[in-house]
Amino acid sequence: MTTTIKTPDEYVNSIRNSCLSIYQPVTIGGDHWIPTPTLELILNRELAGISLAGLPLRTRSKVVKEHICKALGYPIPASFKKTHPRFPGQDFDTYTQKSNNLQIWNEEITPTRRYVVIGISETDKITRVKVLSGDSLARYDTTGTLTQKYQARLTSGATPTELVVNVDTNIILPQVAAGVSMAMYNPTNYPLPGQLLPIRELFGKLSPLIGQKFPDRGRVQERNRGADLHRLVCQALGYPGYQDNGQFPDVLHQLLEVKLQTSPTIDLGLVTPDSTSALDVPMLNNHQVRHCDVRYALFCATTDGLEVVITHFFLTTGAAFFSRFPQFGGKVLNKKLQLPLPGDFFD
């Protein structure tokens, strides 16, 4: 079976023709599953500009859900059940936001659930929709109140570069192709069979980044430092430009997560690399991609406060991650969570 990527309208029509309800589960990566970037595109296209002016809060919530149903091709139910999440079929919850303080009460963040955050203007119009996984949302937590934030320990080896495992997982191996040029693709494209480079080839292309330098934007600009490294990785792989949609993994087209390490503690978020849970991408030749199939590029670096210098590079699959980098425990903390969202969250 050949993997093809549907257009947004094809996803909507597929759901409309299926007669599925929002409460019927669909297989992640399957025909009726809308991947997160496409879900965000559809909801922005269909919801932006809708006025909620004058509506009581409870009515507002109902109206937003009705518009979401119509946007995605689902029939509007006679009444909305109090399920967790509110849209079980596509596994997402909705939050309407006038302020930059996202509140998730009485329920801990679920790593693989999607969180649809809807921006509302001062005049009560929908301005923008952002869709993130729980794991991506966790990156905005600056209070340390999240549950199960996994970490691992990085120790350098005898050489500056190390390929931890030289073969991809059994799901990815049949999908890879050596020597493919990235000149016609974007790093945020969905992965497709025949466009994924083997892990050994990724290693060969990224190893020359040892010794590369970029400006140190400071610890408060950690995300920007990561973006500078991400840009170098995209260049090294041969993409025509740098793109980042904030989703996991960083280079979606190559199922590649990129980490900048200026300390030995590797922050892993809410999902362990060796997890066999399904990844939010279309299936590859009818095979569901898992978190453990993702390739992890770890770049160690030093900084003098002005310039970051890459000193070591490790590449591994998620499945083999803990064979090289020992895990240590997560924290079990507050379930009542308030996340202060940055001013550019919807940009």
C-alpha positions as CSV (number, residue, x, y, z in Angstrom):
1,M,0.0,0.0,0.0
2,T,1.3,3.5,-0.9
3,T,1.2,6.2,1.7
4,T,-0.5,9.4,0.4
5,I,-1.1,12.6,2.3
6,K,-4.6,13.9,2.2
7,T,-5.4,17.6,1.7
8,P,-7.4,19.3,4.6
9,D,-10.6,19.1,2.5
10,E,-10.1,15.4,1.9
11,Y,-9.8,14.7,5.6
12,V,-13.0,16.7,6.2
13,N,-14.9,14.9,3.4
14,S,-13.6,11.5,4.6
15,I,-15.1,12.2,8.1
16,R,-18.3,13.5,6.7
17,N,-18.8,10.5,4.5
18,S,-17.9,8.1,7.3
19,C,-20.9,9.2,9.5
20,L,-18.7,8.9,12.5
21,S,-19.6,10.9,15.6
22,I,-17.1,12.9,17.7
23,Y,-17.2,10.2,20.3
24,Q,-16.2,7.3,18.1
25,P,-12.4,6.7,18.3
26,V,-10.3,6.5,15.2
27,T,-6.9,5.0,14.7
28,I,-4.0,7.4,15.1
29,G,-2.5,7.9,11.7
30,G,-5.4,6.2,10.0
31,D,-7.7,7.4,7.2
32,H,-10.0,9.4,9.5
33,W,-7.3,10.7,11.9
34,I,-6.5,14.4,11.3
35,P,-2.8,15.0,12.1
36,T,-2.1,18.0,14.4
37,P,-0.7,20.5,11.8
38,T,-3.7,19.8,9.4
39,L,-6.1,20.0,12.3
40,E,-4.7,23.5,13.2
41,L,-4.9,24.6,9.6
42,I,-8.6,23.5,9.2
43,L,-9.7,25.1,12.5
44,N,-7.9,28.4,11.7
45,R,-9.5,28.5,8.3
46,E,-13.0,27.8,9.6
47,L,-13.1,29.5,13.0
48,A,-11.2,32.7,12.6
49,G,-13.5,35.7,12.6
50,I,-16.4,34.0,14.3
51,S,-18.1,36.3,16.8
52,L,-18.9,35.1,20.3
53,A,-20.1,38.5,21.5
54,G,-22.9,38.6,24.1
55,L,-22.9,34.8,24.7
56,P,-22.8,33.5,28.3
57,L,-19.7,31.4,29.0
58,R,-21.6,28.0,28.9
59,T,-23.3,29.0,25.6
60,R,-20.0,30.2,24.2
61,S,-18.4,26.8,24.9
62,K,-21.3,25.0,23.2
63,V,-21.2,27.3,20.1
64,V,-17.5,26.8,19.7
65,K,-17.9,23.0,19.8
66,E,-20.6,23.2,17.2
67,H,-18.4,25.2,14.9
68,I,-15.6,22.7,15.4
69,C,-17.9,19.8,14.5
70,K,-19.0,21.6,11.3
71,A,-15.3,22.5,10.4
72,L,-14.2,18.9,10.7
73,G,-17.1,17.3,9.0
74,Y,-18.8,15.8,12.1
75,P,-22.5,15.9,12.8
76,I,-23.4,18.1,15.7
77,P,-24.7,16.0,18.6
78,A,-28.0,16.8,20.2
79,S,-26.0,17.5,23.4
80,F,-22.3,17.5,24.2
81,K,-21.3,14.8,26.7
82,K,-18.9,15.7,29.6
83,T,-16.2,13.3,28.3
84,H,-12.4,13.6,28.8
85,P,-11.4,14.8,26.4
86,R,-14.4,16.6,25.0
87,F,-13.7,15.3,21.4
88,P,-12.6,11.7,22.1
89,G,-12.6,10.6,18.4
90,Q,-9.8,13.0,17.5
91,D,-8.5,13.0,21.1
92,F,-8.5,16.7,21.8
93,D,-9.8,19.2,24.3
94,T,-10.7,22.8,23.6
95,Y,-9.8,26.0,25.6
96,T,-11.0,29.5,24.7
97,Q,-8.4,32.1,25.8
98,K,-8.8,35.9,26.2
99,S,-5.8,36.0,28.6
100,N,-2.4,34.4,28.3
101,N,-3.0,32.2,31.4
102,L,-4.1,28.7,30.3
103,Q,-5.9,26.8,33.1
104,I,-6.3,23.1,33.2
105,W,-8.1,22.1,36.3
106,N,-8.5,18.7,38.1
107,E,-6.8,16.8,35.3
108,E,-3.2,16.3,34.6
109,I,-1.9,17.0,31.1
110,T,-2.0,13.8,28.9
111,P,1.2,13.7,26.8
112,T,-0.4,12.4,23.6
113,R,-3.8,14.3,23.8
114,R,-4.2,17.4,21.6
115,Y,-5.0,20.7,23.2
116,V,-6.9,23.1,20.9
117,V,-6.3,26.6,22.3
118,I,-8.6,29.3,20.8
119,G,-7.6,32.9,21.0
120,I,-10.4,35.4,21.6
121,S,-10.0,39.2,20.9
122,E,-11.2,42.0,23.2
123,T,-14.3,42.2,20.9
124,D,-15.0,38.5,21.5
125,K,-14.0,37.3,18.0
126,I,-12.0,34.2,17.4
127,T,-8.6,35.4,16.2
128,R,-6.3,32.3,16.0
129,V,-6.2,28.6,16.9
130,K,-3.2,26.7,18.1
131,V,-3.1,22.9,18.4
132,L,-0.5,21.2,20.6
133,S,0.1,17.8,22.1
134,G,0.3,17.6,25.8
135,D,4.0,17.0,25.5
136,S,4.5,20.2,23.4
137,L,2.3,22.2,25.8
138,A,4.5,21.1,28.6
139,R,7.3,23.1,27.2
140,Y,5.5,26.3,28.3
141,D,5.5,25.2,32.0
142,T,7.9,27.4,33.9
143,T,6.5,26.6,37.3
144,G,7.6,23.0,37.7
145,T,4.0,21.9,38.4
146,L,3.8,19.2,35.7
147,T,3.4,15.5,36.4
148,Q,6.1,13.0,35.2
149,K,8.7,15.2,33.5
150,Y,11.2,12.5,32.4
151,Q,14.9,13.1,32.4
152,A,18.1,11.2,31.4
153,R,21.8,11.6,32.0
154,L,24.3,12.4,29.2
155,T,27.9,11.3,29.5
156,S,30.4,11.9,26.8
157,G,32.2,9.0,25.2
158,A,35.7,8.6,23.8
159,T,34.9,10.3,20.5
160,P,33.1,13.5,19.7
161,T,30.5,11.7,17.5
162,E,28.7,8.5,18.3
163,L,26.1,6.6,16.4
164,V,24.4,4.7,19.3
165,V,22.6,2.2,17.0
166,N,23.4,1.9,13.3
167,V,20.0,0.6,12.1
168,D,16.5,2.0,12.3
169,T,13.6,0.3,14.1
170,N,11.7,-2.4,12.3
171,I,8.8,-0.1,11.4
172,I,11.1,2.6,9.9
173,L,13.7,0.3,8.2
174,P,11.5,-0.7,5.2
175,Q,10.6,3.0,4.6
176,V,14.1,4.5,4.3
177,A,16.0,5.3,1.1
178,A,19.6,6.2,0.9
179,G,20.8,9.3,-1.1
180,V,17.5,11.1,-1.3
181,S,17.9,14.9,-1.8
182,M,15.9,17.1,0.5
183,A,16.0,20.1,-2.0
184,M,12.3,19.6,-3.0
185,Y,10.9,19.1,0.6
186,N,10.3,21.1,3.7
187,P,11.4,19.9,7.2
188,T,7.8,20.2,8.5
189,N,6.4,17.9,5.7
190,Y,4.9,14.6,6.9
191,P,7.3,11.7,6.6
192,L,6.7,9.5,3.6
193,P,8.2,6.1,2.5
194,G,11.2,6.6,0.2
195,Q,11.9,10.1,1.7
196,L,13.3,9.0,5.1
197,L,17.1,8.8,5.2
198,P,18.6,5.8,7.0
199,I,19.9,6.7,10.4
200,R,23.5,6.0,9.3
201,E,23.1,8.6,6.5
202,L,21.7,11.2,9.0
203,F,24.7,10.6,11.1
204,G,27.1,11.2,8.2
205,K,25.3,14.5,7.3
206,L,25.1,15.8,10.8
207,S,28.5,14.9,12.2
208,P,30.3,17.8,10.4
209,L,28.3,20.2,12.7
210,I,31.0,19.5,15.3
211,G,32.8,22.8,15.8
212,Q,30.0,24.9,14.4
213,K,29.2,28.1,16.4
214,F,26.2,30.4,16.8
215,P,25.4,33.3,19.1
216,D,24.5,32.6,22.7
217,R,21.1,34.3,23.3
218,G,21.2,33.4,27.0
219,R,19.3,30.9,29.2
220,V,16.1,33.0,29.1
221,Q,16.3,32.6,25.3
222,E,16.7,28.8,25.4
223,R,14.1,28.2,22.7
224,N,15.9,30.6,20.4
225,R,19.2,28.8,21.0
226,G,17.5,25.6,20.1
227,A,16.1,27.2,16.9
228,D,19.6,28.3,15.9
229,L,20.8,24.6,16.1
230,H,17.6,23.4,14.4
231,R,18.5,25.8,11.5
232,L,22.0,24.3,11.2
233,V,20.5,20.8,11.1
234,C,18.1,21.7,8.3
235,Q,21.0,23.2,6.3
236,A,23.2,20.1,6.9
237,L,20.4,17.8,5.7
238,G,20.0,19.9,2.5
239,Y,16.6,21.4,3.0
240,P,16.0,24.7,1.0
241,G,15.1,26.5,4.2
242,Y,14.4,26.3,7.9
243,Q,10.9,25.7,9.2
244,D,9.6,24.9,12.6
245,N,5.9,24.4,13.5
246,G,6.6,23.7,17.2
247,Q,5.5,20.1,16.9
248,F,7.3,16.9,17.9
249,P,9.6,15.8,16.4
250,D,11.5,18.9,15.3
251,V,12.3,17.7,11.8
252,L,9.0,15.9,11.1
253,H,9.9,15.0,7.6
254,Q,12.9,12.9,8.9
255,L,11.2,11.8,12.2
256,L,14.2,13.6,13.9
257,E,14.1,15.3,17.3
258,V,17.0,17.7,17.9
259,K,18.3,18.5,21.4
260,L,20.9,21.1,22.4
261,Q,22.7,20.0,25.6
262,T,24.7,22.6,27.6
263,S,24.3,20.4,30.7
264,P,24.4,16.7,31.3
265,T,20.6,16.6,32.1
266,I,18.5,15.6,29.1
267,D,14.9,16.9,29.5
268,L,12.5,14.5,27.9
269,G,9.1,16.0,28.6
270,L,6.1,13.8,29.3
271,V,6.8,10.9,27.0
272,T,9.8,8.6,27.2
273,P,11.7,8.1,23.9
274,D,11.2,4.3,24.1
275,S,7.4,4.7,24.3
276,T,5.5,2.4,22.0
277,S,2.5,4.8,21.9
278,A,1.4,6.0,18.5
279,L,2.9,9.1,17.0
280,D,0.6,11.8,15.6
281,V,1.5,11.3,11.9
282,P,-0.1,9.5,9.0
283,M,0.7,5.8,8.8
284,L,3.7,4.6,6.6
285,N,2.6,1.9,4.2
286,N,-0.2,1.0,6.7
287,H,2.2,0.9,9.6
288,Q,1.6,3.1,12.6
289,V,4.6,5.1,13.6
290,R,5.5,5.1,17.3
291,H,7.4,7.4,19.6
292,C,10.2,4.9,19.8
293,D,10.7,5.0,16.0
294,V,11.8,8.7,16.2
295,R,15.5,9.4,15.7
296,Y,17.2,11.6,18.4
297,A,20.1,13.9,17.6
298,L,21.8,15.2,20.7
299,F,24.3,18.0,20.4
300,C,26.5,18.8,23.3
301,A,27.9,22.4,23.4
302,T,29.9,24.8,25.5
303,T,29.3,28.5,25.8
304,D,31.3,31.5,27.1
305,G,28.1,33.6,27.3
306,L,28.6,35.0,23.9
307,E,29.0,32.1,21.6
308,V,27.8,28.5,21.6
309,V,30.2,25.9,20.2
310,I,29.1,22.3,19.3
311,T,31.5,19.8,20.8
312,H,29.8,16.4,20.7
313,F,27.0,14.7,18.7
314,F,25.0,11.6,19.4
315,L,22.4,9.9,17.2
316,T,20.0,7.2,18.4
317,T,16.6,5.8,17.9
318,G,14.0,6.3,20.7
319,A,14.0,2.5,21.1
320,A,17.7,2.5,21.9
321,F,17.8,5.8,23.8
322,F,18.0,4.4,27.4
323,S,20.7,1.9,26.4
324,R,23.1,4.8,26.1
325,F,21.5,7.6,28.3
326,P,20.3,6.3,31.7
327,Q,16.9,7.5,32.8
328,F,16.1,9.0,36.1
329,G,12.7,9.6,37.7
330,G,10.0,12.0,36.9
331,K,8.2,14.2,39.4
332,V,4.6,13.6,40.5
333,L,3.2,16.9,41.4
334,N,0.2,19.2,41.2
335,K,-2.7,18.3,38.9
336,K,-4.2,21.8,39.0
337,L,-2.1,23.6,36.3
338,Q,-1.9,27.2,35.2
339,L,0.4,27.7,32.2
340,P,1.5,31.3,31.5
341,L,1.5,31.5,27.7
342,P,4.1,33.8,26.0
343,G,2.9,36.9,24.2
344,D,3.8,35.4,20.8
345,F,2.0,32.0,21.5
346,F,-0.4,32.5,18.6
347,D,2.2,33.9,16.2
